[in-house]
Amino acid sequence: MILLWLWAFVAGCQRDTFTAEGIRWKPYEEAIAEGKETGKPVLILFVSRGCPSCEQLEETLKDPEITRLLNEEFLPVRIEAERNPELTLHFRVFGFPTMWFYRRGDLLGPVVGY
């Protein structure tokens, strides 16, 4: 999990401004439920429109190896702050991009920035 984060940072927001191709983004509720059932970790990525760092992260996430890793090892969720302010405030996200990890009821994070 941390390896993915490090890979993304060394290598270097729902369709509006953030469109990393190939990543199978899931709705938040669906990913949390599936994560509880399967034990697979959930990666929750918060992004914002007009965020230069989010755009840089988007380019990194297009890397085929990172896309493969995210799709195989995580249940990836992408939250655009402007479209989901309640969830953004719930996670106390004030900087973008921000990543949280959820596994078996435990939240790990946040990892802020790119």
TAZINOR-V153478 format. One record per pair of residues at least 6 apart in sequence whose ideal C-beta (glycine too) atoms are under 7 Angstrom apart, sorted by the first residue. I is the first residue (numbers start at 0). J is the second residue. Records with the same first field share a line. If there is no record, write none. Layout:
I = J  J
This chain:
0 = 40  100
3 = 68
4 = 98  110
6 = 65
7 = 56  59  65
8 = 113
10 = 59  62
11 = 55  59  113
12 = 46  47  48  50  53  79  95  96
13 = 77  79  82
15 = 48  79
16 = 48
17 = 46  53  57  77  79
18 = 57
19 = 57  60  61
20 = 61
21 = 66
22 = 60  66  69  70  75
23 = 70  75
24 = 75  76  77
25 = 74  75  76
27 = 76  78  86
30 = 41  74  76
31 = 41  101
33 = 39  74
34 = 40  41  74  101  102
38 = 103
39 = 73  74
40 = 73  100  101  102
41 = 73  74  76  101
42 = 69  73  75  76  98  100
43 = 76  78  98  99  101
44 = 75  76  77  78  96  98
45 = 78  80  87  90  92  95  96  97
46 = 53  77  79  80  95  96
47 = 53  80  81  95
48 = 81
50 = 95  96
52 = 95  96  112  113
53 = 95  96
55 = 113
56 = 96  113
59 = 65
60 = 66
69 = 75
78 = 86  87
80 = 87  92  95
90 = 99
92 = 109
94 = 111  112
96 = 113
97 = 109  110  111
98 = 108  109  110
99 = 106  108  109
100 = 107  108
